[in-house]
Amino acid sequence: MLKFCTLFNTTYLSRGLAMYNSLKQHCEDFHLYIFAFDSNSYELLSKMNLEHATIVSLREFENERLLNIKGGRTAGEYCWTCASSTIKYCIAAFDLDHCTYIDADLLFFSDPTALVAEMGEQSVLITEHRYTPKYDQSATSGVYCVQFVTFKNNAAGMEVLNWWVDACITWCFNRMEDNKFGDQKYLDDWTTRFDCVHVLQHLGGGVAPWNVQQYSFNDKAKAVKGTVMEGNENFDLVFYHYHDFHYLKGDNYCLSNPVYILDRNVVKHIYKPYAKALSTAKAQIFDVNKEITAHELVDDLRWIKEVIGRSVLFFLRGYYKNFYRQRSIEQSFLSIKTFNIF
């Protein structure tokens, strides 16, 4: 059985639930430990009785070391600080033989078992950013991405994990300082600092906005297949990282810097399934919390409009109109029209 952990609050609730649903669809044997970073997300997730998940509250998770530094970090910085500690907590509290931390804004397209299996006898698995050259931010954001990182519960794996936990508690901020950035640049020298670290080679693990320009995609037998444009190497897409997918309020929006170019092929095969997955997750949330607003759903569309472009939005209209229709609030669809999206 694969053991995963993730963390998110109410802001990322639909994304985290969509990620869980995709694991359930593609992974035969797994368990996900979800660290709910506010009381609302904890209550909602607990009511859902997710078959393959354990919900962990902040009250259960936070220890004295974390509480002592919490006040000096932003909410985002504190989440980064805690990522390594969630892995350590799961291994200790649930007596796991391994644990893989995954970001809440991933969506799985096929079974991740192959990724974890690739590490073989090694004790730690990390994934590269694999930047498209014009988006290379290795110097500032790191060579590796804290999006899918596995630790085995053995002496070598725990040595690396404990080192990372201590480092993040000591310093983990959203700025560059002394060749450090958040929890991520700590990974840059792990392959030389430690002798038990494997860097994932499977191209299907870690496709993201900063590297997707290197690939083309197609659907075969209900799976998404990728091809490297230079070299024609083929691979199964395992997961995509929807970095900087924002829910927005009012007339404001925030994009990545730089803004990554996403072509129609990527929209069709990767972002269209995510729109559907988010719509399904929103419906699940609505079923346990009737106070969800139509405006929250509009936010999904506005981000995609600004990042991808108006011309590719029409495929989304059916998903969201169906959501409204099912819940007898079709009239609120007028709110979407006021944004001139369609």
N, C-alpha and C positions, 0 to 999 in steps of 0.2 A: 504493500500500500504506500502511495505517495503521501507525504505529509507537508502541507503548506501553511504559511501564516501570512496575514496581511493586516493592514490597519487603515482605518478611515473614519471620518465623522459624517454628520448628516449631509454636508456639502457633496461628498463623494458617494452617497448611499446608493444611488441608482447605478453608478459606474461599478461599485464594488459588487452589487448584486448581479449585474450583467456578467461580470467576470466569473462569479461563482456558477452562474447558470451555464456558462460556456465550458467550465471544467466538468460540470455534471454531464453535459452532452458528449464530451470527447474523452474523458478519462474514466476508465472502468472502475478503478479502485483508488480512492483518494479521501483525504479529510483535510478540511480547511479550518484553521483557527483564526477567527476574525476578532481583532482588537477594536472594540467600538470606542471611539475617542470623544464621545459625548453621550449624555444620558438618553437623548432622543433616539439616536441610532441604536443604542443598546436595547431600548424598549421595543423598537420596531423589529429589529432582527430577531429578538427573543420570541416575539409573537409569531414569526414566520415558521418556526420549527423546521429549519433547514436540515434536511436529512443527513448531509455530509459535512456539517459545520458545527463548531463549538464557538459560542460567543463569549468573549472575555471582556469584562468591564475594566475601566481605568482603576476602579477601586481594588480589584483583584490584582492587577498588573503592576501598578506603580510601587516602586520601593523608595527607600529613604534617599538613595543616591539620585534618583530621577527627580523626586520632589524638591530636592535641594537646589537643583539647577533650572527647574521648570520656569520660574518667574523671570529669569534673565534671558529667555529665548522667545521668539515669536511662535505662533501656533505651528507654522510650517517648519521652522527650525526644530521645534520640539518633536514633531513627527519624524524628521530625519534622525534626530538623536535617538529616538526610541526603536527604529527599525531593527537594529542589531539586538537590542534588548528583548524584542518580541521573540526572536529566534531562540535566544538563550532561555527565556521563560518557558517556551513550549517544550524544549528538550528536557528541562528540569521538571516542570510541573506535570507533564504528561508522559514522561519516561520514553521519549522518542529515540529511535536509532538514527534519525536524520530529520532535518527540517529545511524547507526551501521558502525563503521570503519572496513574495511576489507583490508588485505594485497593484493597487486597486484599479488602475486605469488600463489594465491589459484585457485583451479578449483572446481566448484560445480558439484556434481553428482546427487543431488536431491534438492528439494525445501527447502530453509533455513527457511521458515516460522515457522516450528516446533521449531527451535532453539530460535527465538525471542519470540515465544508464551510461551516458558517454563518459562520465567522470571516472568510471572504472574503480581502480584501487585508490585513487586520490581522495582526499578528505574534504576539499572545498571546490565548488564550481562557481565561476564568475563569467559574465558576459561582456563582450566589447560593445562600444557604441557603433563601431564600423561606419564612421561618418562618411557621407558623400564629401569629397574633397572641399568643395566650396563652403560646406557647413562645419568644417573641422573645428571643434572647440575643445580638443584634448587638453590644451594648456590650461584652460580655465575650468572646464567641467569634468575632466578626467578621461582616461582611456577607456575605463570600464563604467558600466551603468548599474546602479543598485536597482534592478528591476526584477531579476530572477537570480538569486544567489543561494546556493545550497551548502549546508554544513552537516557533516556526519558527527554523530556522538561518539567520538573516539579522542584519544589524547591529542593527535595532530589537529583535528578539526576544532576542538575546543580551545586549543592554544590560539589559533587564529581568531576565533569568535570572541574570546575574552579580551584579546588585544584590541579588537575593533570596538567592543563595548566600552572599554576604558577610554579609548581615544575619543569616541563620540561624546561621552559624558564630560571629558575634559574640555573639548572644543568641537562645536558643530554649529556653524553659522552660515547664513546666506551671503557670503562674501569670500573673496580670495584673500588669503593671508598666510604667509610663510608656506606657500605651495599646498595649502589646504583649502578645500571648498566643501562645506556641508559634511556629509558622511561619505562622500563619493570618491574624492581624490585620495583618500586613505588606501584605496584598492590599487593605486597605480604601481606600487612596488611589491605587491604580494607575491608575484611569481619569482622574485629574487629574494625577498625577505623570508619567505617560507618555501619549503620544498614539497608541499602537499596540495598545491593549487592547480586546478585544471581550467584552462580557458576554453569555453564552449566553441566548437567548430561548426556545429549545425547552423546553417544560414537561416533556418526557419525560426530560430529562437532569438528574438531581439530585433525584429523588423520594426522600424519606427520612423517618424517624420524626418529625422536627420539622415536616414540612409535609404529610404524607400525609392529614391530616384534612380538607384542602381539596378532595380529589378522591374520585370513585367510579370503580370499575374494572369491566370486563367483558371476556370473551374473545370475539374474533371472528377467524375464520380462523387459529386457532392463534397469535394475537397478543393481547397485553394492551392494551386501549384505556382511556385515562383521560378523565374529564370533570370540568371545574372545576364544583364545586357551585353557585357563585355566578357565573353568566355562561354556563354550558353550553358553554364552549370545549372542543373535543375534541383529543386528542393521542395519539400512540403512546408507550407506555412504553418508553424506551430502556434505562435502568438504574435500579436501586434500590440505595440505600446502607444496608446492614444495620448501622448504627451501634450499638455497645454490645451486640452479640450475643455473649454470653459463654459459654465452656465453664467449668463450675464443678466444684469438688471438695468432698467431704464435705457438710455441711449448710449451707454458706455460699453466698450469691449476692450479686451486685452489679447494681444497675439504674441507668439513667440518672437524672440529677437535672436537670429534672423527669422523672417517668415519663410517657412519651408514650402517649396512648390510641390503641390499634389496634383497629378494629372488625372484624367478621366478614368484611366485604367485602375488606378488606386482607389478612386472614389467608388467605382462600381464593385470591385471585389473586396474592399476592406472597409470603407466608411459606410457604405450602404448597409452591410450586415450589422455594423455597430449602431446605426440609427434604429434598426429593428430591435436589436438587443436592448437598447436603452428604453424603447417604447414598452417592451415586455416587462422590464424591470420596474418602470414607472407604474404599470398596471398592477403589479404585485404589491408595490408600496401602497397604492391607492386602496387596495383591498383591505389593508390593515390600518390605514390612516386616511379617512375620507376628507381630511382637510387639505390634501394636496391641491395646489392651485394650477389653473391652466397656464398661468404665466411661467411656471417652472418648465413646462414643456416647450413653450415658445423660445426659451433661452437656448435650448439645444439647436434649434434652427438658426438662430441669429449668429451663433459662433460659426456654423458651417457656411453661412452666407458670406461672412467676412473673410474667412480663410480660403475657401475653395472657389467661391464665385456663385453668383445668382443662377447661372444657367444650369447647374447640376442639382438644384434643389428640388426639382419637380418629383423625383422619385420618393421624396420624404412625405409628400403631402398625404398620400394614402395612409401611411402608418399613423400619422397624428390625427387625421380626420376620423379614422377608425377608432382610435383611443377615445376621442371625445364622444363619438356616436354611441359607443358601448356604455358610456357612463352618463348618458342623457345630459351632456353639457355642450352639445354641438354649437350652441349659440356663442360660446366663448371662443370658437374658432375665428370669430370676427376680430379678436385681439391680434391674431397672427397677421391678418390682412392689413392692419394698421401699420405694420412694420414694412410694408411694400416688398415682402419677400416673394410673393407670387404675382 
